[in-house]
Amino acid sequence: MYRNRIEKDIGRVRFNLASIEDLIALKTGTGRKQDASDIEALKIVARATGKGT
């Protein structure tokens, strides 16, 4: 996951964020309805931005 991170600077602070693909992987197989909904939303974002799935 660290390898695929997205680095964002906000002010003078750098944040490491999970990539969309990694978020989908983390939420897959949990059996939670909210995670299933999040996965669908993340896939839409990924397609719209050209970042993965």
BAFIDO-466422 format. One record per atom (N, C-alpha, C, O, CB): residue in three letters; z negated, y, x. Coordinates in steps of 0.001 Angstrom, whole numbers. Glycine has a CB too. Layout:
N
ALA:Z:Y:X
...
This chain:
53
MET:0:-1184:831
MET:0:0:0
MET:0:1257:883
MET:699:2224:578
MET:-1218:-7:-949
TYR:-770:1249:1960
TYR:-825:2431:2822
TYR:551:2750:3396
TYR:907:3915:3571
TYR:-1836:2220:3960
ARG:1306:1717:3683
ARG:2643:1896:4262
ARG:3556:2672:3317
ARG:4406:3437:3773
ARG:3269:534:4592
ASN:3394:2490:2018
ASN:4251:3132:1011
ASN:3669:4426:461
ASN:4213:4996:-484
ASN:4498:2180:-127
ARG:2584:4889:1034
ARG:1875:6048:487
ARG:2771:7287:421
ARG:3783:7398:1112
ARG:636:6350:1330
ILE:2356:8188:-423
ILE:3002:9487:-535
ILE:1973:10503:-38
ILE:851:10552:-542
ILE:3483:9796:-2030
GLU:2352:11301:937
GLU:1444:12302:1479
GLU:1722:13656:832
GLU:2859:14125:815
GLU:1584:12394:3016
LYS:683:14268:307
LYS:803:15587:-326
LYS:-247:16507:268
LYS:-1412:16138:412
LYS:644:15494:-1877
ASP:185:17704:607
ASP:-732:18725:1085
ASP:-1017:19695:-53
ASP:-100:20224:-682
ASP:-151:19468:2321
ILE:-2281:19915:-302
ILE:-2697:20903:-1287
ILE:-3638:21847:-556
ILE:-4759:21496:-188
ILE:-3387:20237:-2554
GLY:-3143:23038:-366
GLY:-3896:23967:476
GLY:-3940:23417:1896
GLY:-2902:23126:2489
GLY:-5338:24189:-79
ARG:-5116:23280:2422
ARG:-5281:22742:3775
ARG:-5732:21296:3787
ARG:-6142:20777:4826
ARG:-6266:23574:4539
VAL:-5659:20644:2641
VAL:-6124:19261:2523
VAL:-4929:18347:2293
VAL:-4094:18617:1429
VAL:-7156:19113:1370
ARG:-4844:17267:3066
ARG:-3783:16276:2894
ARG:-4336:15088:2103
ARG:-5398:14549:2415
ARG:-3220:15810:4279
PHE:-3589:14699:1077
PHE:-3958:13573:239
PHE:-2954:12448:434
PHE:-1752:12694:543
PHE:-4033:13989:-1243
ASN:-3440:11221:478
ASN:-2592:10036:487
ASN:-2642:9433:-913
ASN:-3714:9092:-1414
ASN:-3053:8997:1581
LEU:-1479:9306:-1538
LEU:-1387:8795:-2909
LEU:-611:7490:-2924
LEU:287:7284:-2108
LEU:-717:9829:-3842
ALA:-955:6622:-3843
ALA:-218:5367:-4006
ALA:1176:5676:-4541
ALA:1341:6559:-5382
ALA:-974:4390:-4963
SER:2175:4949:-4053
SER:3540:5111:-4552
SER:3633:4567:-5972
SER:2765:3820:-6423
SER:4557:4396:-3626
ILE:4687:4949:-6661
ILE:4902:4449:-8020
ILE:5005:2928:-8009
ILE:4421:2259:-8863
ILE:6177:5070:-8636
GLU:5740:2383:-7053
GLU:5875:921:-6975
GLU:4529:248:-6773
GLU:4257:-788:-7380
GLU:6821:532:-5841
ASP:3677:826:-5922
ASP:2359:247:-5685
ASP:1465:364:-6914
ASP:698:-552:-7210
ASP:1695:923:-4496
LEU:1556:1478:-7630
LEU:781:1618:-8867
LEU:1186:562:-9884
LEU:336:-20:-10557
LEU:966:3020:-9463
ILE:2482:319:-9994
ILE:2962:-712:-10917
ILE:2416:-2071:-10499
ILE:1956:-2842:-11341
ILE:4513:-740:-10960
ALA:2465:-2369:-9198
ALA:1951:-3650:-8700
ALA:459:-3790:-8985
ALA:5:-4864:-9380
ALA:2213:-3783:-7192
LEU:-301:-2728:-8790
LEU:-1742:-2774:-9040
LEU:-2068:-3009:-10513
LEU:-3061:-3662:-10834
LEU:-2388:-1484:-8574
LYS:-1236:-2479:-11405
LYS:-1508:-2583:-12830
LYS:-931:-3859:-13470
LYS:-1290:-4217:-14592
LYS:-954:-1373:-13530
THR:-44:-4527:-12748
THR:591:-5730:-13282
THR:-403:-6891:-13293
THR:-1125:-7123:-12324
THR:1843:-6099:-12453
GLY:-421:-7606:-14406
GLY:-1230:-8817:-14508
GLY:-2687:-8605:-14862
GLY:-3474:-9551:-14820
GLY:-1164:-9539:-13247
THR:-3063:-7390:-15209
THR:-4467:-7137:-15551
THR:-4788:-7569:-16977
THR:-5939:-7859:-17303
THR:-4795:-5658:-15375
GLY:-3762:-7609:-17821
GLY:-3989:-7969:-19214
GLY:-4496:-6815:-20069
GLY:-4763:-6995:-21257
GLY:-4959:-9097:-19283
ARG:-4628:-5646:-19483
ARG:-5109:-4480:-20229
ARG:-3938:-3772:-20914
ARG:-2892:-3550:-20303
ARG:-5858:-3499:-19289
LYS:-4127:-3424:-22182
LYS:-3083:-2724:-22927
LYS:-2751:-1383:-22284
LYS:-1584:-998:-22222
LYS:-3514:-2515:-24377
GLN:-3770:-670:-21805
GLN:-3531:633:-21189
GLN:-2683:481:-19926
GLN:-1804:1304:-19673
GLN:-4867:1326:-20858
ASP:-2937:-560:-19133
ASP:-2137:-777:-17930
ASP:-690:-1098:-18284
ASP:228:-637:-17605
ASP:-2736:-1907:-17089
ALA:-474:-1885:-19342
ALA:887:-2198:-19775
ALA:1618:-925:-20188
ALA:2797:-750:-19880
ALA:869:-3207:-20940
SER:916:-46:-20881
SER:1499:1236:-21282
SER:1784:2100:-20058
SER:2834:2736:-19972
SER:558:1980:-22251
ASP:848:2118:-19114
ASP:1039:2889:-17880
ASP:2244:2387:-17099
ASP:3007:3184:-16554
ASP:-216:2818:-17005
ILE:2418:1076:-17042
ILE:3551:486:-16315
ILE:4870:972:-16898
ILE:5781:1342:-16158
ILE:3486:-1057:-16361
GLU:4972:972:-18222
GLU:6198:1442:-18864
GLU:6456:2911:-18537
GLU:7591:3298:-18260
GLU:6117:1245:-20384
ALA:5405:3725:-18569
ALA:5555:5147:-18242
ALA:5940:5329:-16773
ALA:6781:6168:-16454
ALA:4250:5912:-18547
LEU:5337:4558:-15889
LEU:5658:4654:-14461
LEU:7101:4243:-14191
LEU:7763:4827:-13332
LEU:4703:3781:-13638
LYS:7592:3242:-14917
LYS:8990:2817:-14751
LYS:9948:3927:-15186
LYS:10985:4134:-14557
LYS:9266:1529:-15564
ILE:9607:4630:-16244
ILE:10430:5753:-16705
ILE:10457:6847:-15640
ILE:11515:7390:-15324
ILE:9894:6316:-18050
VAL:9301:7161:-15099
VAL:9223:8176:-14039
VAL:10031:7731:-12819
VAL:10754:8530:-12223
VAL:7747:8438:-13639
ALA:9904:6452:-12450
ALA:10621:5934:-11287
ALA:12142:6067:-11475
ALA:12855:6478:-10559
ALA:10240:4459:-11039
ARG:12622:5715:-12670
ARG:14053:5825:-12932
ARG:14501:7289:-12931
ARG:15563:7619:-12403
ARG:14400:5165:-14273
ALA:13691:8152:-13520
ALA:14051:9567:-13627
ALA:14065:10265:-12272
ALA:14841:11196:-12057
ALA:13086:10279:-14556
THR:13223:9823:-11376
THR:13133:10467:-10075
THR:13874:9730:-8977
THR:13994:10223:-7855
THR:11711:10611:-9689
GLY:14379:8529:-9311
GLY:15062:7724:-8308
GLY:14116:7156:-7268
GLY:14527:6865:-6144
GLY:16116:8541:-7631
LYS:12845:6996:-7635
LYS:11828:6507:-6702
LYS:11387:5101:-7071
LYS:10260:4896:-7522
LYS:10620:7447:-6680
GLY:12262:4145:-6881
GLY:11830:2758:-7116
GLY:12404:2144:-8352
GLY:13552:2394:-8722
GLY:10358:2692:-7200
THR:11599:1342:-8985
THR:11970:448:-10076
THR:12919:1056:-11080
THR:13302:395:-12045
THR:10760:-2:-10778
